[in-house]
Amino acid sequence: MRSMGDARRTFILLSVALYVCSAISRKSTTIIAHRGSPCNFPEETLEGYQHAMSNGADYIEMDVVSTKDGALLLRHNLTLDDSTTIAEHPEFADRRWTRTLPDGRTQSGFFAVNYTLAELKTIYAKQAIAGRSQASDHGYRLRTLPEVLALAARSRSRGKPVGVYIEDKDPAFHESAGLPLEKKLVEALVSAGYKEDAGVAVILQSFEEQSLRKLSGLLEAEGMAGRAGLVWLLDCSANITDAQLDGFAAYGTGIGPEKSLVAPLVSAAECNRPAGAALCTAVASGQACTGRLASGASAARNGSASGAPLPAQRSVGLVQRAHQRGLLVHAYTFRNEERFMAVDFAGDPLAELTHYQQLGVDGVFVDCPSTAKEWLLATGQLSAGPSSWAGTIVSGPGPRASAAISAFSILVTLTVVALACGISACIKRRRRHRARYDLFPTDLFNTRDLNWYPPSDYRTAVVGNKGVADHEEDELPTSTAIMMTAIDSSPRAAEQQHKGPAGPPVNGS
C-alpha cells in the first residue's frame, strides 16, 4: 500500500511539473498594434500608441514617409488626403499632385514630400476608415518617428518594453524624389539610443525586398547587425517562390503576408462586392464581407471572382514553407468590422483570430489592440493576473524569442522533474526509517498504553525501570521478549525468533 501511495504522489508531482512547463513554453501570438489603435484614435498618433501599449501590445507599428525637408513623418500613405485635415487648408491646395510611381501606379493627392514638417504640424490627423468615429478628427497632431521611438523607449519602466515595428513606405518613390528613407531610418534608431539599448525589440518591414537588403547592410555598417528583425511584407497578389524564401531567410526574420495568402477566399454573393472585383482589393463601398473561406479543393475548382488564381494556388502552404526556413509569419490586417472579414466568421473578430492562429501564424497586425487582448485572455494565451518575471520572458517581444523560450522551458522541465524525483526518494527513505520502529505486532497485544523509547534507551526503560533487571532475557514475558529481540530486527523476524521454526502440528496428550 505504501509503494502505491509513493507512486501516486510521484505521478501527481510529475503531472504538476508537466502542466507548469507546458504553460511556460506556450508562446502567445504576437500582437502588433497596426498604426497604433485606429479603432479608438486617428492612426499613428501618440495617443493611439499609448492606448495600444496600455492594452499589452507586443509591438506598435508605424509607417514612415519623408517630408520636403527630410523629416520622418508617420503616415500610412504617400498622400495625406485620407488621414489628415490637409484638404481644409486652402494655402496648400496648389501643391496637389498626380504622379506615376516607380511600380507603374498612378496616384493623386497631397504628397507629404511637398511640405515641410513645420507646415504639416499645423494640420491634424483624422480617422481614415469610414464608419469609425470622426469625433476626434481635430484633436491630434501628426507625429514623427523620433517622437514615437522615445515613447516606446520609456515603456521599459513598465516591466514589459513594447517593440517598434517600422515600415519604410514606398522606398523606391522616395529614392526617385531624392529623399531616401533607409539611412535616415537607421540614423533615427541610433539617435534614439536603440544601438546601445537592446531592451526594446525592433523590426523593420517593407514591401520591397531591395530596401530590406539595403537596411541590412546599413545596420551592419552601423554595428547593429542582428539588432533589428527584417520582415518582408507580401500583398495579396504576391507569388513568392521557394528560391525567394531561401534567399530572404539568409538575412531576414519573417514575412508579413496579407491574410488571404494564408486563408484563401472564394467569392460570396452575400458580400455585395462589385462584379469582377478581385477578392484582395480594397473594401468597396457597401461591401458586407470579403468573401468565403475556400478549402484547397474548392479554391482550385472555383477560382476567384476576377478569374485570377487564388492565393492558395499562388502560395501553397506559405506558413509551413516559411517556418521550414526559420521565418516568422505575421499576417495583416485584422479589424473588428464585418466587412473586413470572410463571411464564415459572422462578424466575430475573436473567431477570425482563432482561425488564423490555428493555421500557424506567429503574429497578427490588429487595428483594435483591446480586442486582441480580449482574445488572448479568452484563449488562455494571457494571464489576467499581474505580470511577473516569467510572464515577461514568455510574452516579451523579439524576433529571436522562440529559441530563448524553448531553452528556458527545457531547463524548468528538468529542474521540476528532478525536484519531484528527489521528494519521492525522501519520502521513501523516511518511511523505511520509520518502519524500523514499527515493532509491535498488533495482533498479539494492545500497544496503545505503551510509551515509545528510542532503541538506545529501550533496555533501560523496559528492563531496568520495570523491575525485571534480575531476569534473564529469555525469561522475560512474551511481549517483552519480542520487543527486546526486535530492537535489532524487523517485527516479523522478532516474532518468528520467539515462536521458533515452523514445523508440522503436534498432537496434544
C-alpha positions as CSV (number, residue, x, y, z in Angstrom):
1,M,0.0,0.0,0.0
2,R,2.8,2.4,0.8
3,S,4.5,1.8,-2.6
4,M,1.2,2.5,-4.2
5,G,1.0,5.8,-2.3
6,D,4.5,6.7,-3.3
7,A,3.7,6.1,-6.9
8,R,0.5,8.1,-6.7
9,R,2.4,11.1,-5.1
10,T,5.1,10.9,-7.7
11,F,2.6,10.8,-10.5
12,I,0.8,13.9,-9.1
13,L,4.1,15.8,-8.8
14,L,5.2,14.9,-12.3
15,S,1.7,16.0,-13.6
16,V,2.1,19.3,-11.9
17,A,5.6,19.7,-13.4
18,L,4.4,19.0,-16.9
19,Y,1.5,21.4,-16.6
20,V,3.7,24.2,-15.3
21,C,6.3,23.6,-18.1
22,S,3.7,23.4,-20.8
23,A,2.2,26.7,-19.6
24,I,5.6,28.4,-19.6
25,S,6.6,27.1,-23.1
26,R,3.2,28.1,-24.6
27,K,4.1,31.3,-26.5
28,S,1.2,33.6,-27.1
29,T,0.5,35.0,-30.5
30,T,2.5,38.3,-31.1
31,I,0.2,41.3,-31.2
32,I,1.2,44.1,-33.5
33,A,-0.8,47.3,-33.0
34,H,-1.3,48.4,-36.6
35,R,-0.8,52.2,-36.8
36,G,-1.5,52.4,-33.1
37,S,-5.1,51.9,-32.2
38,P,-7.2,53.1,-35.2
39,C,-10.4,51.7,-33.7
40,N,-10.2,54.3,-31.0
41,F,-8.0,57.1,-32.3
42,P,-6.8,58.5,-35.6
43,E,-4.0,56.4,-36.9
44,E,-0.3,56.9,-36.0
45,T,-0.9,59.4,-33.1
46,L,0.8,59.3,-29.8
47,E,-2.5,58.8,-28.0
48,G,-3.3,55.8,-30.2
49,Y,0.1,54.2,-29.5
50,Q,-0.3,54.8,-25.7
51,H,-3.7,53.1,-25.9
52,A,-2.1,50.1,-27.7
53,M,0.6,49.9,-25.1
54,S,-1.9,50.0,-22.2
55,N,-3.6,47.0,-23.8
56,G,-0.5,45.0,-23.8
57,A,0.5,45.1,-27.5
58,D,3.9,43.4,-28.1
59,Y,4.7,45.9,-30.9
60,I,3.5,49.3,-32.0
61,E,3.5,49.5,-35.8
62,M,4.2,52.7,-37.8
63,D,4.8,53.8,-41.4
64,V,7.5,56.3,-42.3
65,V,7.3,58.8,-45.2
66,S,9.6,61.8,-45.8
67,T,8.7,65.5,-45.6
68,K,10.2,68.0,-48.0
69,D,12.9,68.8,-45.5
70,G,13.8,65.2,-44.8
71,A,11.9,64.7,-41.6
72,L,10.5,61.2,-41.0
73,L,6.7,61.6,-40.7
74,L,4.4,58.8,-39.6
75,R,1.8,58.3,-42.3
76,H,0.4,55.2,-43.9
77,N,0.3,56.6,-47.5
78,L,2.4,58.9,-49.6
79,T,-0.6,61.2,-49.8
80,L,-2.2,62.9,-46.8
81,D,-5.8,63.2,-48.1
82,D,-7.5,60.3,-46.3
83,S,-5.8,60.5,-42.9
84,T,-5.3,64.3,-42.3
85,T,-7.2,67.6,-42.5
86,I,-4.9,69.0,-45.1
87,A,-7.8,69.5,-47.6
88,E,-9.2,72.1,-45.2
89,H,-6.2,74.3,-45.7
90,P,-6.5,76.4,-48.9
91,E,-2.9,77.6,-48.6
92,F,-1.8,74.0,-49.6
93,A,-4.2,73.4,-52.4
94,D,-1.8,74.4,-55.2
95,R,0.6,71.6,-54.3
96,R,-1.8,68.8,-55.0
97,W,0.0,66.3,-57.4
98,T,-0.7,63.4,-59.7
99,R,2.3,61.2,-60.1
100,T,3.2,57.9,-61.7
101,L,5.1,55.8,-59.1
102,P,8.1,53.6,-59.9
103,D,5.9,50.5,-59.9
104,G,3.6,52.0,-62.5
105,R,0.8,53.0,-60.3
106,T,-0.7,56.5,-60.7
107,Q,-1.6,58.4,-57.5
108,S,-3.1,61.8,-56.9
109,G,-3.3,63.9,-53.8
110,F,-1.3,65.9,-51.2
111,F,2.1,64.2,-51.2
112,A,4.0,64.6,-47.9
113,V,7.2,65.2,-49.8
114,N,5.8,68.6,-51.0
115,Y,5.5,70.1,-47.4
116,T,7.9,70.9,-44.6
117,L,7.5,69.4,-41.2
118,A,6.6,72.8,-39.8
119,E,3.8,73.1,-42.4
120,L,2.5,69.7,-41.6
121,K,2.5,70.4,-37.9
122,T,-0.3,72.9,-38.5
123,I,-2.8,70.2,-39.6
124,Y,-4.5,67.4,-37.7
125,A,-4.8,63.6,-38.0
126,K,-8.3,62.3,-38.8
127,Q,-10.0,58.9,-38.9
128,A,-9.1,57.2,-42.2
129,I,-11.7,54.4,-42.2
130,A,-15.3,55.2,-43.0
131,G,-17.8,54.1,-40.4
132,R,-15.5,54.8,-37.4
133,S,-16.0,57.7,-35.1
134,Q,-14.9,61.1,-36.5
135,A,-15.3,62.9,-33.2
136,S,-11.6,63.3,-32.6
137,D,-10.6,64.4,-36.1
138,H,-9.3,67.8,-35.0
139,G,-7.8,66.6,-31.7
140,Y,-4.4,65.1,-32.5
141,R,-1.4,66.4,-34.3
142,L,0.8,64.5,-36.8
143,R,3.9,62.8,-35.3
144,T,7.4,61.9,-36.3
145,L,9.4,58.7,-35.9
146,P,11.7,60.2,-33.2
147,E,8.7,61.1,-31.0
148,V,7.2,57.6,-31.1
149,L,10.7,55.9,-30.6
150,A,11.1,58.0,-27.4
151,L,7.6,56.9,-26.3
152,A,8.4,53.2,-26.8
153,A,11.8,53.5,-25.1
154,R,10.1,54.8,-22.0
155,S,7.9,51.7,-21.8
156,R,10.9,49.8,-20.2
157,S,9.7,51.2,-16.9
158,R,6.5,49.1,-17.2
159,G,8.5,45.9,-16.9
160,K,7.5,44.8,-20.4
161,P,9.0,47.0,-23.1
162,V,7.0,47.4,-26.2
163,G,8.7,46.8,-29.5
164,V,8.7,49.0,-32.5
165,Y,7.7,47.7,-36.0
166,I,8.6,50.3,-38.7
167,E,7.7,50.2,-42.4
168,D,9.6,52.4,-44.9
169,K,6.8,53.4,-47.2
170,D,7.4,53.2,-50.9
171,P,11.2,53.5,-50.6
172,A,11.7,53.4,-54.4
173,F,9.5,56.5,-54.8
174,H,11.4,58.3,-52.1
175,E,14.7,57.4,-53.8
176,S,13.4,58.8,-57.1
177,A,12.4,62.0,-55.2
178,G,15.9,62.4,-53.8
179,L,14.7,61.6,-50.2
180,P,15.9,58.1,-49.5
181,L,14.4,56.6,-46.3
182,E,16.7,53.8,-45.2
183,K,19.7,55.7,-44.0
184,K,17.6,58.2,-42.1
185,L,15.7,55.4,-40.5
186,V,18.8,53.7,-39.2
187,E,20.1,57.1,-38.0
188,A,16.9,57.7,-36.1
189,L,17.3,54.4,-34.3
190,V,20.8,55.3,-33.3
191,S,19.9,58.8,-32.2
192,A,17.1,57.3,-30.0
193,G,19.5,55.0,-28.2
194,Y,18.4,51.8,-29.8
195,K,22.0,50.8,-30.7
196,E,23.1,50.6,-27.1
197,D,19.8,49.7,-25.6
198,A,18.9,46.2,-26.6
199,G,15.9,46.1,-24.2
200,V,13.4,47.2,-26.8
201,A,12.8,45.0,-29.8
202,V,12.9,46.5,-33.3
203,I,11.5,45.1,-36.5
204,L,11.9,46.9,-39.9
205,Q,9.5,46.0,-42.6
206,S,9.0,46.7,-46.3
207,F,7.1,45.5,-49.4
208,E,10.4,46.0,-51.3
209,E,13.0,43.3,-50.7
210,Q,15.7,45.5,-52.2
211,S,15.0,48.0,-49.4
212,L,15.3,45.3,-46.8
213,R,18.7,44.3,-48.2
214,K,19.8,47.9,-48.0
215,L,18.6,48.2,-44.4
216,S,20.5,45.0,-43.5
217,G,23.7,46.5,-44.9
218,L,23.3,49.8,-43.2
219,L,22.6,48.1,-39.8
220,E,25.7,46.0,-40.2
221,A,27.8,49.1,-41.1
222,E,26.5,50.8,-38.0
223,G,27.5,47.9,-35.8
224,M,23.9,46.9,-35.3
225,A,23.9,43.6,-37.3
226,G,21.1,41.4,-35.8
227,R,19.8,44.3,-33.6
228,A,16.6,44.6,-35.7
229,G,14.5,42.0,-37.3
230,L,13.6,42.3,-41.0
231,V,10.2,41.4,-42.3
232,W,9.2,41.1,-46.0
233,L,5.6,42.3,-46.5
234,L,3.6,40.5,-49.2
235,D,0.4,41.9,-50.7
236,C,-2.4,39.7,-51.8
237,S,-1.1,39.3,-55.3
238,A,2.3,38.1,-54.2
239,N,3.6,34.9,-55.8
240,I,6.7,34.1,-53.7
241,T,8.8,31.1,-54.7
242,D,10.9,28.8,-52.6
243,A,14.0,30.3,-54.1
244,Q,13.0,33.7,-53.0
245,L,12.2,32.5,-49.5
246,D,15.6,30.8,-49.3
247,G,17.4,34.0,-50.4
248,F,15.5,36.1,-47.9
249,A,15.9,33.6,-45.0
250,A,19.7,34.2,-45.2
251,Y,19.3,37.6,-43.6
252,G,15.6,38.1,-42.8
253,T,13.4,37.4,-39.8
254,G,10.0,36.8,-41.2
255,I,7.3,37.5,-43.7
256,G,4.1,39.6,-43.4
257,P,1.5,38.2,-45.8
258,E,-1.9,39.8,-46.4
259,K,-4.2,37.3,-44.6
260,S,-5.9,36.0,-47.8
261,L,-2.5,34.5,-48.7
262,V,-2.8,32.4,-45.5
263,A,-6.5,31.6,-45.7
264,P,-7.7,31.9,-49.4
265,L,-11.1,33.2,-50.3
266,V,-13.8,32.5,-53.0
267,S,-16.4,35.0,-53.9
268,A,-19.7,35.1,-52.0
269,A,-22.8,36.8,-53.3
270,E,-23.8,38.0,-49.8
271,C,-20.7,40.1,-49.6
272,N,-22.0,42.5,-52.2
273,R,-18.7,43.0,-53.9
274,P,-18.7,44.6,-57.4
275,A,-18.7,42.2,-60.2
276,G,-15.2,41.3,-61.4
277,A,-13.5,42.8,-58.3
278,A,-10.5,40.9,-57.1
279,L,-11.1,39.4,-53.7
280,C,-8.0,41.0,-52.2
281,T,-8.6,44.6,-53.4
282,A,-9.6,47.4,-51.1
283,V,-13.0,47.2,-49.5
284,A,-15.7,48.5,-51.8
285,S,-18.4,50.9,-50.7
286,G,-21.4,49.0,-49.3
287,Q,-19.4,45.7,-49.1
288,A,-20.6,43.4,-46.3
289,C,-17.7,40.9,-46.2
290,T,-14.6,40.0,-48.2
291,G,-15.6,36.5,-49.5
292,R,-15.9,33.0,-48.2
293,L,-13.1,30.8,-46.9
294,A,-12.0,28.2,-49.5
295,S,-10.7,24.8,-49.0
296,G,-7.9,23.7,-51.3
297,A,-10.3,21.7,-53.4
298,S,-12.9,24.4,-53.7
299,A,-10.3,27.0,-54.4
300,A,-8.9,25.1,-57.3
301,R,-12.4,24.4,-58.6
302,N,-14.0,27.8,-58.3
303,G,-11.2,30.3,-58.8
304,S,-11.6,34.0,-57.8
305,A,-14.3,36.4,-58.8
306,S,-11.9,38.1,-61.2
307,G,-10.7,34.9,-62.8
308,A,-7.2,35.4,-61.4
309,P,-5.6,32.5,-59.5
310,L,-6.5,32.3,-55.8
311,P,-3.8,32.9,-53.2
312,A,-3.9,29.2,-52.3
313,Q,-2.7,28.4,-55.8
314,R,0.0,31.2,-55.8
315,S,1.4,30.5,-52.3
316,V,0.6,26.9,-51.4
317,G,1.5,26.2,-47.7
318,L,3.0,29.6,-47.2
319,V,3.1,29.4,-43.4
320,Q,4.7,25.9,-43.5
321,R,7.2,26.9,-46.1
322,A,8.2,30.0,-44.1
323,H,8.6,28.0,-40.9
324,Q,10.7,25.4,-42.6
325,R,13.2,28.2,-43.3
326,G,13.1,29.6,-39.7
327,L,11.0,32.6,-40.8
328,L,8.1,34.0,-38.7
329,V,4.7,34.7,-40.2
330,H,2.9,37.9,-39.2
331,A,-0.4,38.3,-41.1
332,Y,-2.3,41.5,-41.7
333,T,-4.8,43.2,-41.2
334,F,-7.4,42.2,-38.5
335,R,-10.2,44.6,-37.9
336,N,-13.4,44.4,-35.9
337,E,-15.8,45.4,-38.7
338,E,-17.5,42.5,-40.5
339,R,-16.9,44.0,-43.9
340,F,-13.2,43.3,-43.5
341,M,-13.7,39.6,-42.7
342,A,-14.8,36.4,-44.5
343,V,-18.5,35.7,-44.2
344,D,-17.6,32.5,-42.3
345,F,-16.7,34.4,-39.2
346,A,-20.2,36.1,-38.9
347,G,-18.6,39.3,-37.8
348,D,-16.8,37.8,-34.8
349,P,-13.2,39.1,-34.7
350,L,-12.2,36.6,-32.0
351,A,-13.3,33.7,-34.2
352,E,-11.2,35.1,-37.1
353,L,-8.1,35.5,-34.9
354,T,-8.5,31.9,-33.6
355,H,-8.8,30.6,-37.2
356,Y,-5.5,32.2,-38.2
357,Q,-3.8,31.1,-35.0
358,Q,-4.8,27.5,-35.9
359,L,-3.3,28.0,-39.3
360,G,0.0,28.6,-37.6
361,V,0.7,32.3,-37.9
362,D,3.1,33.7,-35.3
363,G,1.7,37.2,-35.1
364,V,-1.2,39.4,-36.2
365,F,-1.5,43.1,-37.2
366,V,-4.6,44.4,-35.4
367,D,-6.5,47.7,-35.6
368,C,-8.0,47.1,-32.2
369,P,-5.5,46.1,-29.5
370,S,-8.2,45.9,-26.8
371,T,-10.0,43.2,-28.9
372,A,-6.7,41.3,-29.3
373,K,-6.2,41.5,-25.5
374,E,-9.7,40.1,-25.0
375,W,-8.9,37.3,-27.4
376,L,-5.7,36.4,-25.7
377,L,-7.5,36.2,-22.3
378,A,-10.3,34.1,-23.8
379,T,-8.0,31.6,-25.4
380,G,-5.7,31.3,-22.4
381,Q,-2.7,32.9,-24.0
382,L,-2.6,35.7,-21.5
383,S,-3.0,35.7,-17.7
384,A,-5.5,38.1,-16.2
385,G,-3.3,38.4,-13.1
386,P,-0.4,40.8,-12.5
387,S,2.7,40.4,-14.7
388,S,5.7,38.5,-13.4
389,W,9.3,37.9,-14.5
390,A,8.3,34.6,-16.0
391,G,5.4,36.2,-17.9
392,T,7.8,38.9,-19.3
393,I,10.2,36.2,-20.5
394,V,7.4,34.2,-22.2
395,S,5.5,37.1,-23.8
396,G,8.1,39.7,-24.3
397,P,8.6,40.9,-27.9
398,G,11.6,40.0,-30.0
399,P,12.1,38.1,-33.3
400,R,14.5,35.7,-31.6
401,A,12.3,35.0,-28.6
402,S,11.3,31.4,-29.6
403,A,14.8,29.9,-29.0
404,A,15.1,31.6,-25.6
405,I,11.6,30.4,-24.6
406,S,12.4,26.8,-25.7
407,A,15.7,26.7,-23.7
408,F,14.0,28.2,-20.7
409,S,11.2,25.6,-20.9
410,I,13.7,22.7,-21.1
411,L,15.6,24.0,-18.1
412,V,12.5,24.4,-16.0
413,T,11.2,20.9,-17.1
414,L,14.4,19.2,-16.0
415,T,14.5,21.2,-12.7
416,V,11.0,20.4,-11.7
417,V,11.2,16.7,-12.7
418,A,14.5,16.3,-10.7
419,L,12.8,18.0,-7.7
420,A,9.8,15.7,-7.9
421,C,12.1,12.6,-8.0
422,G,14.0,13.9,-5.1
423,I,10.9,14.5,-3.0
424,S,9.7,11.0,-3.8
425,A,13.1,9.5,-2.8
426,C,13.0,11.4,0.5
427,I,9.5,10.1,1.3
428,K,10.6,6.5,0.7
429,R,13.7,6.9,2.9
430,R,11.6,8.4,5.7
431,R,9.2,5.6,5.6
432,R,11.9,2.9,5.7
433,H,13.4,4.7,8.7
434,R,10.1,4.8,10.5
435,A,9.5,1.1,9.7
436,R,12.5,0.2,12.0
437,Y,10.4,1.3,15.0
438,D,7.2,-0.3,14.0
439,L,8.0,-3.1,16.5
440,F,4.7,-4.3,17.8
441,P,2.6,-6.9,16.0
442,T,-0.9,-5.5,16.6
443,D,-2.5,-8.9,16.6
444,L,-0.6,-10.0,19.7
445,F,-1.4,-7.3,22.2
446,N,-2.7,-3.8,22.5
447,T,0.2,-1.2,22.3
448,R,-1.9,1.9,22.9
449,D,-0.9,2.1,26.5
450,L,2.9,1.8,25.9
451,N,5.3,4.6,25.7
452,W,7.8,4.8,22.8
453,Y,11.5,5.0,23.5
454,P,14.4,5.2,21.1
455,P,16.4,2.0,20.8
456,S,19.3,3.3,22.9
457,D,17.0,3.7,26.0
458,Y,14.8,0.7,25.4
459,R,16.6,-1.8,27.5
460,T,16.7,0.5,30.5
461,A,13.1,1.6,30.0
462,V,11.7,-1.9,29.7
463,V,14.0,-4.0,31.9
464,G,15.7,-1.7,34.5
465,N,12.7,0.7,35.2
466,K,10.1,-2.1,35.2
467,G,11.8,-4.1,38.0
468,V,12.8,-7.1,35.9
469,A,16.5,-6.4,35.7
470,D,17.3,-9.7,37.6
471,H,15.6,-11.9,34.9
472,E,17.5,-13.5,32.1
473,E,16.5,-12.0,28.8
474,D,14.9,-15.3,27.7
475,E,12.8,-15.4,30.9
476,L,11.1,-12.1,30.1
477,P,7.4,-12.1,29.5
478,T,6.4,-13.0,25.9
479,S,5.6,-9.4,24.8
480,T,8.8,-8.0,26.3
481,A,10.9,-10.7,24.8
482,I,9.5,-9.9,21.4
483,M,10.2,-6.3,21.8
484,M,13.7,-6.8,23.1
485,T,14.6,-9.0,20.2
486,A,13.0,-6.6,17.7
487,I,15.4,-3.8,18.7
488,D,17.9,-5.2,16.1
489,S,15.5,-6.9,13.8
490,S,12.2,-6.4,12.0
491,P,8.9,-7.2,13.8
492,R,8.3,-10.4,11.7
493,A,11.8,-11.7,12.4
494,A,11.3,-11.0,16.2
495,E,8.1,-12.8,16.3
496,Q,9.5,-15.8,14.3
497,Q,12.5,-16.0,16.7
498,H,10.3,-16.1,19.7
499,K,7.9,-18.8,18.3
500,G,10.8,-20.9,16.9
501,P,11.0,-22.5,13.5
502,A,7.7,-23.6,11.9
503,G,7.1,-27.3,11.9
504,P,4.3,-29.9,11.5
505,P,1.5,-29.7,14.0
506,V,2.0,-31.7,17.2
507,N,-0.9,-33.7,18.7
508,G,-1.5,-32.8,22.3
509,S,-1.9,-35.6,25.0
